[in-house]
């Protein structure tokens, strides 16, 4: 998979999927394990939250933000509400092209409301809002506006949009990365098979990897027959890379990271991975870049709050993977600030 980013490289990376606002609260205790004994059928619960953080999020926007931090001018493709103005300014300031984002008047941008207890257990609610309109967006039009696309990331979002954009990639001959994530459980078996078949790369976390096998009815080897590579993020353990006919490889994560919040690390890792493969790097090298970028996201509170400092990134890559890897990653950061 080879792509040229802008600024002298020929083609752009488009990232389609959900754009959201995250409302994150902390409950200073433990959630009960079961309903009250005298009313086992009642699931009405109330908690007094300690903190509230309202942050920019959504997998597509988070990945595009990471690519922007790496200097690749990604094109964000998704639907938002009329409350998007400030978020749009933020993304533009961080190198994201938002001209292909559809604003739906009178609707809200997707909302994710999550309360976490002291044990890390969560109650979450998601309202799609304007996200449902994203199936109206055409990658053909995006390619025409930008002068051509070299790679498309189909991140989780509206299922109809995910299928349309996958179909358009095939019709246009565009390589695409399939990142189904939480929509694995929201799509039918046939649609999910269609979504990943022919992908240059499928990206999951470990839990989603198991769900993908179950939801498609395909074994791991059968999935590998249909995709170029399968990349599974393993949290602190790093990344597992599988390809048909190859022995699986493991790229270790970055150790000794002071974790402020883990929620944005996965999307930062995917951004670094995609930035690497889009510039022709071997997938293991691209995963190393992803792991380093994820380590900065872990140290920040919020999926789009981490800084991108080339010198610090290269120092961290050198400490984790050695001088040769750091030198190779430096060549992938030509346009990073």
DODOKOL-474888 format. One record per residue (C-alpha): x, y, z; residue number from 1. Coordinates in nm, 3 decimals, decimal comma. Example, Ala and Ser with C-alpha at 12.3 -4.5 7.8 and 13.67 -1.06 7.14 Angstrom:
2
+---------+---------+---------+-----+
!       X !       Y !       Z !   n !
+---------+---------+---------+-----+
!   1,230 !  -0,450 !   0,780 !   1 !
!   1,367 !  -0,106 !   0,714 !   2 !
+---------+---------+---------+-----+
//
This chain:
337
+---------+---------+---------+-----+
!       X !       Y !       Z !   n !
+---------+---------+---------+-----+
!   0,000 !   0,000 !   0,000 !   1 !
!   0,159 !   0,323 !  -0,108 !   2 !
!   0,020 !   0,672 !  -0,097 !   3 !
!   0,156 !   1,018 !  -0,146 !   4 !
!   0,033 !   1,270 !   0,108 !   5 !
!   0,013 !   1,634 !  -0,007 !   6 !
!   0,289 !   1,895 !   0,012 !   7 !
!   0,477 !   1,745 !  -0,277 !   8 !
!   0,342 !   1,390 !  -0,249 !   9 !
!   0,061 !   1,327 !  -0,490 !  10 !
!  -0,246 !   1,197 !  -0,312 !  11 !
!  -0,452 !   1,246 !   0,000 !  12 !
!  -0,573 !   1,023 !   0,283 !  13 !
!  -0,948 !   1,037 !   0,346 !  14 !
!  -1,090 !   0,926 !   0,681 !  15 !
!  -1,463 !   0,854 !   0,689 !  16 !
!  -1,670 !   0,775 !   0,995 !  17 !
!  -1,810 !   0,922 !   1,312 !  18 !
!  -1,731 !   1,271 !   1,440 !  19 !
!  -1,854 !   1,315 !   1,797 !  20 !
!  -1,842 !   1,506 !   2,122 !  21 !
!  -1,755 !   1,300 !   2,430 !  22 !
!  -1,915 !   1,381 !   2,766 !  23 !
!  -1,704 !   1,193 !   3,020 !  24 !
!  -1,793 !   1,170 !   3,389 !  25 !
!  -1,628 !   1,000 !   3,685 !  26 !
!  -1,819 !   0,826 !   3,964 !  27 !
!  -1,608 !   0,816 !   4,285 !  28 !
!  -1,715 !   0,466 !   4,383 !  29 !
!  -1,807 !   0,128 !   4,238 !  30 !
!  -2,115 !   0,058 !   4,030 !  31 !
!  -2,345 !  -0,208 !   4,182 !  32 !
!  -2,310 !  -0,551 !   4,022 !  33 !
!  -2,685 !  -0,622 !   4,016 !  34 !
!  -3,021 !  -0,450 !   4,069 !  35 !
!  -3,167 !  -0,418 !   4,416 !  36 !
!  -3,273 !  -0,753 !   4,565 !  37 !
!  -3,630 !  -0,637 !   4,632 !  38 !
!  -3,673 !  -0,509 !   4,273 !  39 !
!  -3,463 !  -0,736 !   4,047 !  40 !
!  -3,656 !  -0,631 !   3,736 !  41 !
!  -3,579 !  -0,260 !   3,779 !  42 !
!  -3,266 !  -0,126 !   3,610 !  43 !
!  -3,306 !   0,240 !   3,704 !  44 !
!  -2,981 !   0,362 !   3,858 !  45 !
!  -2,858 !   0,706 !   3,956 !  46 !
!  -2,502 !   0,820 !   4,034 !  47 !
!  -2,357 !   1,148 !   4,152 !  48 !
!  -2,063 !   1,215 !   3,923 !  49 !
!  -1,747 !   1,380 !   4,049 !  50 !
!  -1,611 !   1,534 !   3,728 !  51 !
!  -1,735 !   1,617 !   3,381 !  52 !
!  -1,513 !   1,658 !   3,078 !  53 !
!  -1,652 !   1,758 !   2,738 !  54 !
!  -1,403 !   1,667 !   2,468 !  55 !
!  -1,374 !   1,638 !   2,095 !  56 !
!  -1,391 !   1,280 !   1,974 !  57 !
!  -1,524 !   1,027 !   1,727 !  58 !
!  -1,293 !   0,767 !   1,572 !  59 !
!  -1,272 !   0,931 !   1,229 !  60 !
!  -1,196 !   1,274 !   1,372 !  61 !
!  -0,942 !   1,132 !   1,618 !  62 !
!  -0,755 !   0,947 !   1,343 !  63 !
!  -0,765 !   1,250 !   1,115 !  64 !
!  -0,633 !   1,464 !   1,400 !  65 !
!  -0,338 !   1,226 !   1,445 !  66 !
!  -0,261 !   1,231 !   1,073 !  67 !
!  -0,277 !   1,609 !   1,082 !  68 !
!  -0,033 !   1,615 !   1,372 !  69 !
!   0,202 !   1,412 !   1,154 !  70 !
!   0,170 !   1,667 !   0,873 !  71 !
!  -0,031 !   1,462 !   0,622 !  72 !
!  -0,330 !   1,695 !   0,556 !  73 !
!  -0,601 !   1,427 !   0,589 !  74 !
!  -0,951 !   1,476 !   0,450 !  75 !
!  -1,225 !   1,414 !   0,707 !  76 !
!  -1,551 !   1,271 !   0,568 !  77 !
!  -1,857 !   1,260 !   0,792 !  78 !
!  -2,176 !   1,435 !   0,899 !  79 !
!  -2,213 !   1,675 !   1,192 !  80 !
!  -2,471 !   1,907 !   1,343 !  81 !
!  -2,498 !   2,283 !   1,341 !  82 !
!  -2,296 !   2,285 !   1,666 !  83 !
!  -1,976 !   2,190 !   1,480 !  84 !
!  -1,827 !   2,538 !   1,424 !  85 !
!  -1,576 !   2,544 !   1,712 !  86 !
!  -1,477 !   2,182 !   1,654 !  87 !
!  -1,421 !   2,258 !   1,287 !  88 !
!  -1,188 !   2,546 !   1,368 !  89 !
!  -0,990 !   2,318 !   1,602 !  90 !
!  -0,947 !   2,050 !   1,337 !  91 !
!  -0,841 !   2,300 !   1,072 !  92 !
!  -0,585 !   2,444 !   1,312 !  93 !
!  -0,438 !   2,096 !   1,344 !  94 !
!  -0,404 !   2,017 !   0,977 !  95 !
!  -0,735 !   1,847 !   0,897 !  96 !
!  -0,927 !   1,927 !   0,578 !  97 !
!  -1,294 !   1,956 !   0,684 !  98 !
!  -1,441 !   2,074 !   0,352 !  99 !
!  -1,598 !   1,731 !   0,292 ! 100 !
!  -1,780 !   1,731 !   0,627 ! 101 !
!  -2,157 !   1,762 !   0,585 ! 102 !
!  -2,331 !   1,999 !   0,829 ! 103 !
!  -2,693 !   1,900 !   0,898 ! 104 !
!  -2,896 !   2,207 !   1,007 ! 105 !
!  -3,108 !   2,162 !   1,318 ! 106 !
!  -2,930 !   1,844 !   1,426 ! 107 !
!  -2,659 !   1,780 !   1,684 ! 108 !
!  -2,319 !   1,625 !   1,626 ! 109 !
!  -2,307 !   1,269 !   1,758 ! 110 !
!  -2,279 !   1,244 !   2,138 ! 111 !
!  -2,108 !   0,984 !   2,354 ! 112 !
!  -2,193 !   1,008 !   2,725 ! 113 !
!  -1,984 !   0,786 !   2,950 ! 114 !
!  -1,960 !   0,746 !   3,330 ! 115 !
!  -1,663 !   0,551 !   3,470 ! 116 !
!  -1,626 !   0,419 !   3,824 ! 117 !
!  -1,309 !   0,366 !   4,028 ! 118 !
!  -1,272 !   0,010 !   3,894 ! 119 !
!  -1,280 !   0,126 !   3,532 ! 120 !
!  -1,633 !  -0,006 !   3,470 ! 121 !
!  -1,841 !   0,214 !   3,241 ! 122 !
!  -2,197 !   0,306 !   3,156 ! 123 !
!  -2,214 !   0,455 !   2,808 ! 124 !
!  -2,484 !   0,606 !   2,590 ! 125 !
!  -2,438 !   0,703 !   2,227 ! 126 !
!  -2,668 !   0,926 !   2,023 ! 127 !
!  -2,585 !   0,923 !   1,649 ! 128 !
!  -2,744 !   1,260 !   1,578 ! 129 !
!  -2,625 !   1,391 !   1,242 ! 130 !
!  -2,410 !   1,084 !   1,179 ! 131 !
!  -2,695 !   0,914 !   0,993 ! 132 !
!  -2,667 !   1,165 !   0,707 ! 133 !
!  -2,310 !   1,062 !   0,624 ! 134 !
!  -2,426 !   0,800 !   0,373 ! 135 !
!  -2,505 !   1,092 !   0,140 ! 136 !
!  -2,134 !   1,170 !   0,111 ! 137 !
!  -1,954 !   1,040 !  -0,196 ! 138 !
!  -1,584 !   0,955 !  -0,204 ! 139 !
!  -1,593 !   1,015 !  -0,578 ! 140 !
!  -1,682 !   1,378 !  -0,508 ! 141 !
!  -1,414 !   1,402 !  -0,238 ! 142 !
!  -1,154 !   1,268 !  -0,481 ! 143 !
!  -1,265 !   1,518 !  -0,744 ! 144 !
!  -1,240 !   1,810 !  -0,502 ! 145 !
!  -0,897 !   1,716 !  -0,367 ! 146 !
!  -0,734 !   1,611 !  -0,693 ! 147 !
!  -0,737 !   1,242 !  -0,607 ! 148 !
!  -0,720 !   1,011 !  -0,307 ! 149 !
!  -0,448 !   0,758 !  -0,241 ! 150 !
!  -0,595 !   0,582 !   0,063 ! 151 !
!  -0,928 !   0,572 !   0,245 ! 152 !
!  -0,982 !   0,479 !   0,609 ! 153 !
!  -1,333 !   0,345 !   0,667 ! 154 !
!  -1,372 !   0,403 !   1,040 ! 155 !
!  -1,682 !   0,313 !   1,245 ! 156 !
!  -1,983 !   0,530 !   1,176 ! 157 !
!  -2,317 !   0,501 !   1,002 ! 158 !
!  -2,335 !   0,143 !   0,861 ! 159 !
!  -2,483 !   0,256 !   0,529 ! 160 !
!  -2,202 !   0,508 !   0,487 ! 161 !
!  -1,937 !   0,248 !   0,573 ! 162 !
!  -2,073 !   0,013 !   0,308 ! 163 !
!  -2,108 !   0,288 !   0,049 ! 164 !
!  -1,753 !   0,410 !   0,101 ! 165 !
!  -1,616 !   0,056 !   0,087 ! 166 !
!  -1,804 !  -0,002 !  -0,239 ! 167 !
!  -1,673 !   0,327 !  -0,383 ! 168 !
!  -1,316 !   0,232 !  -0,294 ! 169 !
!  -1,351 !  -0,086 !  -0,495 ! 170 !
!  -1,514 !   0,096 !  -0,787 ! 171 !
!  -1,244 !   0,366 !  -0,790 ! 172 !
!  -0,956 !   0,125 !  -0,732 ! 173 !
!  -0,864 !   0,293 !  -0,404 ! 174 !
!  -0,684 !   0,098 !  -0,130 ! 175 !
!  -0,876 !   0,113 !   0,195 ! 176 !
!  -0,828 !   0,037 !   0,563 ! 177 !
!  -1,128 !  -0,125 !   0,733 ! 178 !
!  -1,172 !  -0,028 !   1,099 ! 179 !
!  -1,519 !  -0,162 !   1,194 ! 180 !
!  -1,476 !  -0,137 !   1,574 ! 181 !
!  -1,807 !  -0,101 !   1,761 ! 182 !
!  -2,010 !  -0,149 !   1,445 ! 183 !
!  -1,906 !  -0,516 !   1,434 ! 184 !
!  -2,210 !  -0,588 !   1,649 ! 185 !
!  -2,432 !  -0,348 !   1,458 ! 186 !
!  -2,394 !  -0,492 !   1,108 ! 187 !
!  -2,529 !  -0,812 !   0,956 ! 188 !
!  -2,297 !  -1,097 !   0,865 ! 189 !
!  -2,312 !  -1,036 !   0,489 ! 190 !
!  -2,250 !  -0,662 !   0,527 ! 191 !
!  -1,956 !  -0,717 !   0,758 ! 192 !
!  -1,798 !  -0,966 !   0,519 ! 193 !
!  -1,843 !  -0,715 !   0,237 ! 194 !
!  -1,695 !  -0,435 !   0,449 ! 195 !
!  -1,362 !  -0,607 !   0,512 ! 196 !
!  -1,315 !  -0,812 !   0,194 ! 197 !
!  -1,041 !  -0,665 !  -0,022 ! 198 !
!  -0,918 !  -0,425 !   0,245 ! 199 !
!  -0,547 !  -0,349 !   0,232 ! 200 !
!  -0,557 !  -0,365 !   0,609 ! 201 !
!  -0,812 !  -0,450 !   0,876 ! 202 !
!  -0,755 !  -0,291 !   1,216 ! 203 !
!  -0,911 !  -0,418 !   1,539 ! 204 !
!  -0,834 !  -0,434 !   1,907 ! 205 !
!  -0,812 !  -0,776 !   2,072 ! 206 !
!  -1,177 !  -0,787 !   2,177 ! 207 !
!  -1,296 !  -0,676 !   1,834 ! 208 !
!  -1,076 !  -0,939 !   1,670 ! 209 !
!  -1,270 !  -1,214 !   1,848 ! 210 !
!  -1,602 !  -1,046 !   1,770 ! 211 !
!  -1,505 !  -1,013 !   1,404 ! 212 !
!  -1,440 !  -1,386 !   1,374 ! 213 !
!  -1,770 !  -1,463 !   1,544 ! 214 !
!  -1,974 !  -1,207 !   1,350 ! 215 !
!  -1,842 !  -1,309 !   1,008 ! 216 !
!  -1,831 !  -1,680 !   1,081 ! 217 !
!  -1,481 !  -1,681 !   0,933 ! 218 !
!  -1,174 !  -1,820 !   1,107 ! 219 !
!  -0,863 !  -1,606 !   1,136 ! 220 !
!  -0,698 !  -1,774 !   0,833 ! 221 !
!  -1,011 !  -1,721 !   0,622 ! 222 !
!  -1,013 !  -1,352 !   0,707 ! 223 !
!  -0,644 !  -1,328 !   0,615 ! 224 !
!  -0,721 !  -1,477 !   0,274 ! 225 !
!  -0,943 !  -1,177 !   0,206 ! 226 !
!  -0,733 !  -0,886 !   0,336 ! 227 !
!  -0,380 !  -0,762 !   0,288 ! 228 !
!  -0,299 !  -0,752 !   0,659 ! 229 !
!  -0,475 !  -0,777 !   0,993 ! 230 !
!  -0,343 !  -0,544 !   1,263 ! 231 !
!  -0,460 !  -0,605 !   1,619 ! 232 !
!  -0,381 !  -0,356 !   1,893 ! 233 !
!  -0,296 !  -0,520 !   2,226 ! 234 !
!  -0,289 !  -0,225 !   2,466 ! 235 !
!   0,040 !  -0,194 !   2,652 ! 236 !
!   0,167 !  -0,512 !   2,484 ! 237 !
!   0,180 !  -0,337 !   2,146 ! 238 !
!   0,054 !  -0,460 !   1,808 ! 239 !
!   0,012 !  -0,799 !   1,643 ! 240 !
!   0,046 !  -0,811 !   1,263 ! 241 !
!  -0,087 !  -1,104 !   1,064 ! 242 !
!  -0,069 !  -1,170 !   0,689 ! 243 !
!  -0,155 !  -1,479 !   0,488 ! 244 !
!   0,155 !  -1,691 !   0,434 ! 245 !
!   0,358 !  -1,506 !   0,700 ! 246 !
!   0,439 !  -1,582 !   1,061 ! 247 !
!   0,256 !  -1,332 !   1,285 ! 248 !
!   0,481 !  -1,057 !   1,419 ! 249 !
!   0,458 !  -0,856 !   1,739 ! 250 !
!   0,561 !  -0,492 !   1,768 ! 251 !
!   0,604 !  -0,417 !   2,140 ! 252 !
!   0,445 !  -0,109 !   2,291 ! 253 !
!   0,624 !   0,178 !   2,462 ! 254 !
!   0,697 !   0,108 !   2,827 ! 255 !
!   0,715 !   0,347 !   3,122 ! 256 !
!   0,436 !   0,579 !   3,010 ! 257 !
!   0,256 !   0,786 !   3,273 ! 258 !
!  -0,104 !   0,722 !   3,173 ! 259 !
!  -0,341 !   1,014 !   3,217 ! 260 !
!  -0,626 !   0,863 !   3,015 ! 261 !
!  -0,626 !   0,563 !   2,779 ! 262 !
!  -0,927 !   0,650 !   2,564 ! 263 !
!  -0,746 !   0,824 !   2,276 ! 264 !
!  -0,444 !   0,597 !   2,248 ! 265 !
!  -0,598 !   0,344 !   2,009 ! 266 !
!  -0,693 !   0,608 !   1,752 ! 267 !
!  -0,351 !   0,773 !   1,783 ! 268 !
!  -0,188 !   0,436 !   1,720 ! 269 !
!  -0,405 !   0,384 !   1,413 ! 270 !
!  -0,313 !   0,732 !   1,287 ! 271 !
!   0,058 !   0,656 !   1,315 ! 272 !
!   0,014 !   0,316 !   1,151 ! 273 !
!  -0,181 !   0,466 !   0,861 ! 274 !
!   0,068 !   0,751 !   0,820 ! 275 !
!   0,347 !   0,497 !   0,788 ! 276 !
!   0,185 !   0,259 !   0,540 ! 277 !
!   0,053 !   0,553 !   0,338 ! 278 !
!   0,410 !   0,660 !   0,277 ! 279 !
!   0,526 !   0,314 !   0,177 ! 280 !
!   0,684 !   0,205 !   0,506 ! 281 !
!   0,685 !  -0,166 !   0,598 ! 282 !
!   0,385 !  -0,234 !   0,815 ! 283 !
!   0,600 !  -0,325 !   1,118 ! 284 !
!   0,776 !   0,011 !   1,095 ! 285 !
!   0,443 !   0,188 !   1,059 ! 286 !
!   0,318 !   0,009 !   1,371 ! 287 !
!   0,624 !   0,132 !   1,562 ! 288 !
!   0,537 !   0,489 !   1,465 ! 289 !
!   0,181 !   0,420 !   1,579 ! 290 !
!   0,297 !   0,290 !   1,917 ! 291 !
!   0,513 !   0,597 !   1,976 ! 292 !
!   0,231 !   0,836 !   1,886 ! 293 !
!  -0,006 !   0,640 !   2,110 ! 294 !
!   0,231 !   0,686 !   2,403 ! 295 !
!   0,187 !   1,064 !   2,376 ! 296 !
!  -0,191 !   1,024 !   2,364 ! 297 !
!  -0,178 !   0,813 !   2,681 ! 298 !
!  -0,008 !   1,100 !   2,863 ! 299 !
!  -0,281 !   1,349 !   2,769 ! 300 !
!  -0,639 !   1,383 !   2,888 ! 301 !
!  -0,858 !   1,374 !   2,580 ! 302 !
!  -0,824 !   1,199 !   2,245 ! 303 !
!  -0,711 !   1,515 !   2,065 ! 304 !
!  -0,508 !   1,690 !   2,334 ! 305 !
!  -0,161 !   1,544 !   2,286 ! 306 !
!   0,129 !   1,747 !   2,151 ! 307 !
!   0,341 !   1,636 !   1,856 ! 308 !
!   0,706 !   1,719 !   1,904 ! 309 !
!   0,932 !   1,555 !   1,645 ! 310 !
!   1,241 !   1,555 !   1,866 ! 311 !
!   1,062 !   1,394 !   2,160 ! 312 !
!   0,894 !   1,142 !   1,931 ! 313 !
!   1,225 !   1,039 !   1,777 ! 314 !
!   1,394 !   1,015 !   2,115 ! 315 !
!   1,116 !   0,788 !   2,236 ! 316 !
!   1,139 !   0,576 !   1,920 ! 317 !
!   1,516 !   0,546 !   1,967 ! 318 !
!   1,480 !   0,437 !   2,328 ! 319 !
!   1,214 !   0,179 !   2,244 ! 320 !
!   1,329 !   0,042 !   1,909 ! 321 !
!   1,686 !   0,159 !   1,846 ! 322 !
!   1,870 !   0,404 !   1,620 ! 323 !
!   1,785 !   0,235 !   1,290 ! 324 !
!   1,413 !   0,250 !   1,358 ! 325 !
!   1,432 !   0,612 !   1,475 ! 326 !
!   1,612 !   0,709 !   1,155 ! 327 !
!   1,349 !   0,532 !   0,944 ! 328 !
!   1,066 !   0,701 !   1,134 ! 329 !
!   1,235 !   1,038 !   1,087 ! 330 !
!   1,193 !   0,995 !   0,712 ! 331 !
!   0,819 !   0,954 !   0,767 ! 332 !
!   0,796 !   1,287 !   0,947 ! 333 !
!   0,910 !   1,517 !   0,667 ! 334 !
!   0,602 !   1,738 !   0,702 ! 335 !
!   0,543 !   1,719 !   1,076 ! 336 !
!   0,578 !   2,039 !   1,274 ! 337 !
+---------+---------+---------+-----+
//
